[in-house]
Amino acid sequence: MGGFKKFLLRGNLVELAVAVVIGATFSGLVQALVKDLITPLIGAVTGGREPDFSDYVFTVNGAKFMYGDFINHLLSFLIIAAVIYWLVVMPMTRLIGYFDRNKEATEKECPECLSDIPVAARRCAFCTAVLSEIPIADRPPA
């Protein structure tokens, strides 16, 4: 029982549980944003009707194929993906790029193993290659 308790209280498991809860909450937030703001906006642009394809069906040998419901879910997915991209991914990419600007000035790439190492390093900490004093970009052509 002690091993099970230790497993449950490991940091990774707790972080995963927090991520799942936050993800579920964020999913509800994004779905509400799409349902309450984006879809009515699309309805306003297309003439006052929100897009609804749920009545579109066809029947083959008594089997009912509700392709309109699939189209509704596909459109919902595409709208949610677009909202996530424009309101989460793009701002986070810009923010990370902003914070990484200073990092680029303090690190260089090892010519042997391609690891990021400090600019002032004379030996790579990863592959122990001896680095020349003149950066590769500043060397005269051979």
PyMOL CGO cylinders between C-alpha atoms (Angstrom):
from pymol import cmd
from pymol.cgo import CYLINDER

trace = [
    CYLINDER, 0.00, 0.00, 0.00, 2.92, 2.35, 0.67, 0.3, 1, 1, 1, 1, 1, 1,
    CYLINDER, 2.92, 2.35, 0.67, 4.17, 1.95, -2.91, 0.3, 1, 1, 1, 1, 1, 1,
    CYLINDER, 4.17, 1.95, -2.91, 0.72, 2.80, -4.27, 0.3, 1, 1, 1, 1, 1, 1,
    CYLINDER, 0.72, 2.80, -4.27, 0.56, 5.90, -2.07, 0.3, 1, 1, 1, 1, 1, 1,
    CYLINDER, 0.56, 5.90, -2.07, 4.03, 6.92, -3.26, 0.3, 1, 1, 1, 1, 1, 1,
    CYLINDER, 4.03, 6.92, -3.26, 2.92, 6.44, -6.88, 0.3, 1, 1, 1, 1, 1, 1,
    CYLINDER, 2.92, 6.44, -6.88, -0.18, 8.57, -6.40, 0.3, 1, 1, 1, 1, 1, 1,
    CYLINDER, -0.18, 8.57, -6.40, 1.73, 11.40, -4.76, 0.3, 1, 1, 1, 1, 1, 1,
    CYLINDER, 1.73, 11.40, -4.76, 4.48, 11.59, -7.38, 0.3, 1, 1, 1, 1, 1, 1,
    CYLINDER, 4.48, 11.59, -7.38, 4.87, 15.02, -8.91, 0.3, 1, 1, 1, 1, 1, 1,
    CYLINDER, 4.87, 15.02, -8.91, 4.21, 13.92, -12.49, 0.3, 1, 1, 1, 1, 1, 1,
    CYLINDER, 4.21, 13.92, -12.49, 0.89, 12.31, -11.63, 0.3, 1, 1, 1, 1, 1, 1,
    CYLINDER, 0.89, 12.31, -11.63, -0.28, 15.37, -9.73, 0.3, 1, 1, 1, 1, 1, 1,
    CYLINDER, -0.28, 15.37, -9.73, 0.80, 17.65, -12.59, 0.3, 1, 1, 1, 1, 1, 1,
    CYLINDER, 0.80, 17.65, -12.59, -1.05, 15.43, -15.06, 0.3, 1, 1, 1, 1, 1, 1,
    CYLINDER, -1.05, 15.43, -15.06, -4.22, 15.55, -12.94, 0.3, 1, 1, 1, 1, 1, 1,
    CYLINDER, -4.22, 15.55, -12.94, -4.02, 19.34, -12.74, 0.3, 1, 1, 1, 1, 1, 1,
    CYLINDER, -4.02, 19.34, -12.74, -3.48, 19.52, -16.52, 0.3, 1, 1, 1, 1, 1, 1,
    CYLINDER, -3.48, 19.52, -16.52, -6.54, 17.34, -17.19, 0.3, 1, 1, 1, 1, 1, 1,
    CYLINDER, -6.54, 17.34, -17.19, -8.75, 19.45, -14.92, 0.3, 1, 1, 1, 1, 1, 1,
    CYLINDER, -8.75, 19.45, -14.92, -7.50, 22.71, -16.44, 0.3, 1, 1, 1, 1, 1, 1,
    CYLINDER, -7.50, 22.71, -16.44, -7.87, 21.24, -19.93, 0.3, 1, 1, 1, 1, 1, 1,
    CYLINDER, -7.87, 21.24, -19.93, -11.47, 20.21, -19.28, 0.3, 1, 1, 1, 1, 1, 1,
    CYLINDER, -11.47, 20.21, -19.28, -12.29, 23.63, -17.88, 0.3, 1, 1, 1, 1, 1, 1,
    CYLINDER, -12.29, 23.63, -17.88, -10.57, 25.33, -20.80, 0.3, 1, 1, 1, 1, 1, 1,
    CYLINDER, -10.57, 25.33, -20.80, -12.51, 23.10, -23.21, 0.3, 1, 1, 1, 1, 1, 1,
    CYLINDER, -12.51, 23.10, -23.21, -15.78, 24.30, -21.66, 0.3, 1, 1, 1, 1, 1, 1,
    CYLINDER, -15.78, 24.30, -21.66, -14.60, 27.89, -21.91, 0.3, 1, 1, 1, 1, 1, 1,
    CYLINDER, -14.60, 27.89, -21.91, -13.71, 27.54, -25.60, 0.3, 1, 1, 1, 1, 1, 1,
    CYLINDER, -13.71, 27.54, -25.60, -16.97, 25.74, -26.41, 0.3, 1, 1, 1, 1, 1, 1,
    CYLINDER, -16.97, 25.74, -26.41, -18.94, 28.52, -24.69, 0.3, 1, 1, 1, 1, 1, 1,
    CYLINDER, -18.94, 28.52, -24.69, -16.96, 31.13, -26.63, 0.3, 1, 1, 1, 1, 1, 1,
    CYLINDER, -16.96, 31.13, -26.63, -17.75, 29.40, -29.92, 0.3, 1, 1, 1, 1, 1, 1,
    CYLINDER, -17.75, 29.40, -29.92, -21.41, 28.69, -29.05, 0.3, 1, 1, 1, 1, 1, 1,
    CYLINDER, -21.41, 28.69, -29.05, -22.23, 32.08, -27.51, 0.3, 1, 1, 1, 1, 1, 1,
    CYLINDER, -22.23, 32.08, -27.51, -20.09, 34.47, -29.58, 0.3, 1, 1, 1, 1, 1, 1,
    CYLINDER, -20.09, 34.47, -29.58, -18.55, 33.00, -32.73, 0.3, 1, 1, 1, 1, 1, 1,
    CYLINDER, -18.55, 33.00, -32.73, -21.53, 30.98, -34.04, 0.3, 1, 1, 1, 1, 1, 1,
    CYLINDER, -21.53, 30.98, -34.04, -24.01, 33.90, -33.62, 0.3, 1, 1, 1, 1, 1, 1,
    CYLINDER, -24.01, 33.90, -33.62, -21.45, 36.11, -35.36, 0.3, 1, 1, 1, 1, 1, 1,
    CYLINDER, -21.45, 36.11, -35.36, -21.43, 33.68, -38.29, 0.3, 1, 1, 1, 1, 1, 1,
    CYLINDER, -21.43, 33.68, -38.29, -25.23, 33.72, -38.21, 0.3, 1, 1, 1, 1, 1, 1,
    CYLINDER, -25.23, 33.72, -38.21, -25.25, 37.53, -38.34, 0.3, 1, 1, 1, 1, 1, 1,
    CYLINDER, -25.25, 37.53, -38.34, -22.91, 37.54, -41.32, 0.3, 1, 1, 1, 1, 1, 1,
    CYLINDER, -22.91, 37.54, -41.32, -24.91, 34.85, -43.19, 0.3, 1, 1, 1, 1, 1, 1,
    CYLINDER, -24.91, 34.85, -43.19, -28.29, 36.52, -42.82, 0.3, 1, 1, 1, 1, 1, 1,
    CYLINDER, -28.29, 36.52, -42.82, -29.45, 36.00, -39.25, 0.3, 1, 1, 1, 1, 1, 1,
    CYLINDER, -29.45, 36.00, -39.25, -29.44, 32.19, -39.22, 0.3, 1, 1, 1, 1, 1, 1,
    CYLINDER, -29.44, 32.19, -39.22, -26.86, 30.17, -37.35, 0.3, 1, 1, 1, 1, 1, 1,
    CYLINDER, -26.86, 30.17, -37.35, -25.57, 27.29, -39.47, 0.3, 1, 1, 1, 1, 1, 1,
    CYLINDER, -25.57, 27.29, -39.47, -27.46, 24.05, -38.69, 0.3, 1, 1, 1, 1, 1, 1,
    CYLINDER, -27.46, 24.05, -38.69, -27.25, 21.01, -40.93, 0.3, 1, 1, 1, 1, 1, 1,
    CYLINDER, -27.25, 21.01, -40.93, -28.78, 18.47, -38.51, 0.3, 1, 1, 1, 1, 1, 1,
    CYLINDER, -28.78, 18.47, -38.51, -31.85, 17.94, -40.74, 0.3, 1, 1, 1, 1, 1, 1,
    CYLINDER, -31.85, 17.94, -40.74, -29.74, 16.65, -43.66, 0.3, 1, 1, 1, 1, 1, 1,
    CYLINDER, -29.74, 16.65, -43.66, -30.11, 12.85, -43.87, 0.3, 1, 1, 1, 1, 1, 1,
    CYLINDER, -30.11, 12.85, -43.87, -30.33, 10.12, -46.48, 0.3, 1, 1, 1, 1, 1, 1,
    CYLINDER, -30.33, 10.12, -46.48, -31.62, 6.57, -46.21, 0.3, 1, 1, 1, 1, 1, 1,
    CYLINDER, -31.62, 6.57, -46.21, -30.27, 3.36, -47.75, 0.3, 1, 1, 1, 1, 1, 1,
    CYLINDER, -30.27, 3.36, -47.75, -32.23, 0.11, -47.19, 0.3, 1, 1, 1, 1, 1, 1,
    CYLINDER, -32.23, 0.11, -47.19, -33.81, 1.56, -44.05, 0.3, 1, 1, 1, 1, 1, 1,
    CYLINDER, -33.81, 1.56, -44.05, -30.49, 2.74, -42.57, 0.3, 1, 1, 1, 1, 1, 1,
    CYLINDER, -30.49, 2.74, -42.57, -30.54, 6.45, -41.76, 0.3, 1, 1, 1, 1, 1, 1,
    CYLINDER, -30.54, 6.45, -41.76, -27.31, 8.37, -42.46, 0.3, 1, 1, 1, 1, 1, 1,
    CYLINDER, -27.31, 8.37, -42.46, -27.27, 11.71, -40.65, 0.3, 1, 1, 1, 1, 1, 1,
    CYLINDER, -27.27, 11.71, -40.65, -24.49, 13.41, -42.58, 0.3, 1, 1, 1, 1, 1, 1,
    CYLINDER, -24.49, 13.41, -42.58, -25.78, 16.83, -41.54, 0.3, 1, 1, 1, 1, 1, 1,
    CYLINDER, -25.78, 16.83, -41.54, -24.93, 16.10, -37.91, 0.3, 1, 1, 1, 1, 1, 1,
    CYLINDER, -24.93, 16.10, -37.91, -21.43, 15.15, -39.02, 0.3, 1, 1, 1, 1, 1, 1,
    CYLINDER, -21.43, 15.15, -39.02, -21.15, 18.46, -40.91, 0.3, 1, 1, 1, 1, 1, 1,
    CYLINDER, -21.15, 18.46, -40.91, -22.25, 20.32, -37.74, 0.3, 1, 1, 1, 1, 1, 1,
    CYLINDER, -22.25, 20.32, -37.74, -19.54, 18.60, -35.69, 0.3, 1, 1, 1, 1, 1, 1,
    CYLINDER, -19.54, 18.60, -35.69, -16.94, 19.17, -38.40, 0.3, 1, 1, 1, 1, 1, 1,
    CYLINDER, -16.94, 19.17, -38.40, -17.76, 22.89, -38.58, 0.3, 1, 1, 1, 1, 1, 1,
    CYLINDER, -17.76, 22.89, -38.58, -17.69, 23.11, -34.79, 0.3, 1, 1, 1, 1, 1, 1,
    CYLINDER, -17.69, 23.11, -34.79, -14.26, 21.45, -34.74, 0.3, 1, 1, 1, 1, 1, 1,
    CYLINDER, -14.26, 21.45, -34.74, -12.91, 23.80, -37.43, 0.3, 1, 1, 1, 1, 1, 1,
    CYLINDER, -12.91, 23.80, -37.43, -14.26, 26.88, -35.64, 0.3, 1, 1, 1, 1, 1, 1,
    CYLINDER, -14.26, 26.88, -35.64, -12.84, 25.75, -32.30, 0.3, 1, 1, 1, 1, 1, 1,
    CYLINDER, -12.84, 25.75, -32.30, -9.48, 24.95, -33.92, 0.3, 1, 1, 1, 1, 1, 1,
    CYLINDER, -9.48, 24.95, -33.92, -9.39, 28.41, -35.53, 0.3, 1, 1, 1, 1, 1, 1,
    CYLINDER, -9.39, 28.41, -35.53, -10.30, 30.13, -32.25, 0.3, 1, 1, 1, 1, 1, 1,
    CYLINDER, -10.30, 30.13, -32.25, -7.62, 28.16, -30.36, 0.3, 1, 1, 1, 1, 1, 1,
    CYLINDER, -7.62, 28.16, -30.36, -5.04, 28.98, -33.02, 0.3, 1, 1, 1, 1, 1, 1,
    CYLINDER, -5.04, 28.98, -33.02, -5.76, 32.72, -33.16, 0.3, 1, 1, 1, 1, 1, 1,
    CYLINDER, -5.76, 32.72, -33.16, -6.46, 33.34, -29.46, 0.3, 1, 1, 1, 1, 1, 1,
    CYLINDER, -6.46, 33.34, -29.46, -4.01, 30.91, -27.80, 0.3, 1, 1, 1, 1, 1, 1,
    CYLINDER, -4.01, 30.91, -27.80, -1.31, 29.55, -30.13, 0.3, 1, 1, 1, 1, 1, 1,
    CYLINDER, -1.31, 29.55, -30.13, -0.40, 32.77, -31.93, 0.3, 1, 1, 1, 1, 1, 1,
    CYLINDER, -0.40, 32.77, -31.93, -0.16, 34.93, -28.77, 0.3, 1, 1, 1, 1, 1, 1,
    CYLINDER, -0.16, 34.93, -28.77, 1.85, 32.23, -26.94, 0.3, 1, 1, 1, 1, 1, 1,
    CYLINDER, 1.85, 32.23, -26.94, 4.21, 31.88, -29.91, 0.3, 1, 1, 1, 1, 1, 1,
    CYLINDER, 4.21, 31.88, -29.91, 4.83, 35.62, -29.89, 0.3, 1, 1, 1, 1, 1, 1,
    CYLINDER, 4.83, 35.62, -29.89, 5.30, 35.64, -26.12, 0.3, 1, 1, 1, 1, 1, 1,
    CYLINDER, 5.30, 35.64, -26.12, 7.80, 32.76, -26.24, 0.3, 1, 1, 1, 1, 1, 1,
    CYLINDER, 7.80, 32.76, -26.24, 9.63, 34.47, -29.11, 0.3, 1, 1, 1, 1, 1, 1,
    CYLINDER, 9.63, 34.47, -29.11, 9.83, 37.63, -27.03, 0.3, 1, 1, 1, 1, 1, 1,
    CYLINDER, 9.83, 37.63, -27.03, 11.39, 35.78, -24.09, 0.3, 1, 1, 1, 1, 1, 1,
    CYLINDER, 11.39, 35.78, -24.09, 13.76, 33.78, -26.32, 0.3, 1, 1, 1, 1, 1, 1,
    CYLINDER, 13.76, 33.78, -26.32, 15.28, 36.92, -27.88, 0.3, 1, 1, 1, 1, 1, 1,
    CYLINDER, 15.28, 36.92, -27.88, 17.83, 37.31, -25.08, 0.3, 1, 1, 1, 1, 1, 1,
    CYLINDER, 17.83, 37.31, -25.08, 18.58, 33.59, -25.04, 0.3, 1, 1, 1, 1, 1, 1,
    CYLINDER, 18.58, 33.59, -25.04, 19.78, 33.68, -28.63, 0.3, 1, 1, 1, 1, 1, 1,
    CYLINDER, 19.78, 33.68, -28.63, 22.37, 36.28, -27.76, 0.3, 1, 1, 1, 1, 1, 1,
    CYLINDER, 22.37, 36.28, -27.76, 23.85, 34.17, -24.95, 0.3, 1, 1, 1, 1, 1, 1,
    CYLINDER, 23.85, 34.17, -24.95, 23.99, 30.79, -26.70, 0.3, 1, 1, 1, 1, 1, 1,
    CYLINDER, 23.99, 30.79, -26.70, 25.51, 29.34, -29.85, 0.3, 1, 1, 1, 1, 1, 1,
    CYLINDER, 25.51, 29.34, -29.85, 25.30, 25.98, -31.55, 0.3, 1, 1, 1, 1, 1, 1,
    CYLINDER, 25.30, 25.98, -31.55, 28.09, 23.42, -31.23, 0.3, 1, 1, 1, 1, 1, 1,
    CYLINDER, 28.09, 23.42, -31.23, 29.38, 22.61, -34.73, 0.3, 1, 1, 1, 1, 1, 1,
    CYLINDER, 29.38, 22.61, -34.73, 29.86, 18.93, -33.79, 0.3, 1, 1, 1, 1, 1, 1,
    CYLINDER, 29.86, 18.93, -33.79, 26.71, 17.89, -31.92, 0.3, 1, 1, 1, 1, 1, 1,
    CYLINDER, 26.71, 17.89, -31.92, 24.46, 20.91, -32.63, 0.3, 1, 1, 1, 1, 1, 1,
    CYLINDER, 24.46, 20.91, -32.63, 23.66, 21.43, -28.92, 0.3, 1, 1, 1, 1, 1, 1,
    CYLINDER, 23.66, 21.43, -28.92, 23.08, 24.92, -27.53, 0.3, 1, 1, 1, 1, 1, 1,
    CYLINDER, 23.08, 24.92, -27.53, 26.12, 26.05, -25.53, 0.3, 1, 1, 1, 1, 1, 1,
    CYLINDER, 26.12, 26.05, -25.53, 27.18, 29.40, -24.01, 0.3, 1, 1, 1, 1, 1, 1,
    CYLINDER, 27.18, 29.40, -24.01, 28.79, 31.84, -26.44, 0.3, 1, 1, 1, 1, 1, 1,
    CYLINDER, 28.79, 31.84, -26.44, 31.96, 32.08, -24.36, 0.3, 1, 1, 1, 1, 1, 1,
    CYLINDER, 31.96, 32.08, -24.36, 32.48, 28.28, -24.18, 0.3, 1, 1, 1, 1, 1, 1,
    CYLINDER, 32.48, 28.28, -24.18, 35.72, 26.87, -25.57, 0.3, 1, 1, 1, 1, 1, 1,
    CYLINDER, 35.72, 26.87, -25.57, 34.65, 23.24, -25.16, 0.3, 1, 1, 1, 1, 1, 1,
    CYLINDER, 34.65, 23.24, -25.16, 31.20, 21.71, -25.68, 0.3, 1, 1, 1, 1, 1, 1,
    CYLINDER, 31.20, 21.71, -25.68, 29.68, 20.39, -22.47, 0.3, 1, 1, 1, 1, 1, 1,
    CYLINDER, 29.68, 20.39, -22.47, 27.76, 17.71, -24.37, 0.3, 1, 1, 1, 1, 1, 1,
    CYLINDER, 27.76, 17.71, -24.37, 30.26, 16.19, -26.81, 0.3, 1, 1, 1, 1, 1, 1,
    CYLINDER, 30.26, 16.19, -26.81, 33.48, 17.71, -25.34, 0.3, 1, 1, 1, 1, 1, 1,
    CYLINDER, 33.48, 17.71, -25.34, 34.55, 18.97, -28.76, 0.3, 1, 1, 1, 1, 1, 1,
    CYLINDER, 34.55, 18.97, -28.76, 37.17, 21.72, -28.65, 0.3, 1, 1, 1, 1, 1, 1,
    CYLINDER, 37.17, 21.72, -28.65, 35.68, 24.85, -30.16, 0.3, 1, 1, 1, 1, 1, 1,
    CYLINDER, 35.68, 24.85, -30.16, 37.77, 27.27, -32.17, 0.3, 1, 1, 1, 1, 1, 1,
    CYLINDER, 37.77, 27.27, -32.17, 38.15, 30.82, -30.92, 0.3, 1, 1, 1, 1, 1, 1,
    CYLINDER, 38.15, 30.82, -30.92, 36.72, 32.29, -34.15, 0.3, 1, 1, 1, 1, 1, 1,
    CYLINDER, 36.72, 32.29, -34.15, 33.02, 31.63, -34.64, 0.3, 1, 1, 1, 1, 1, 1,
    CYLINDER, 33.02, 31.63, -34.64, 32.20, 29.64, -37.77, 0.3, 1, 1, 1, 1, 1, 1,
    CYLINDER, 32.20, 29.64, -37.77, 30.18, 32.50, -39.29, 0.3, 1, 1, 1, 1, 1, 1,
    CYLINDER, 30.18, 32.50, -39.29, 33.16, 34.90, -38.98, 0.3, 1, 1, 1, 1, 1, 1,
    CYLINDER, 33.16, 34.90, -38.98, 35.82, 32.61, -40.49, 0.3, 1, 1, 1, 1, 1, 1,
    CYLINDER, 35.82, 32.61, -40.49, 37.31, 33.62, -43.83, 0.3, 1, 1, 1, 1, 1, 1,
    CYLINDER, 37.31, 33.62, -43.83, 36.36, 31.39, -46.78, 0.3, 1, 1, 1, 1, 1, 1,
    CYLINDER, 36.36, 31.39, -46.78, 38.78, 28.53, -47.47, 0.3, 1, 1, 1, 1, 1, 1,
]
cmd.load_cgo(trace, "trace")
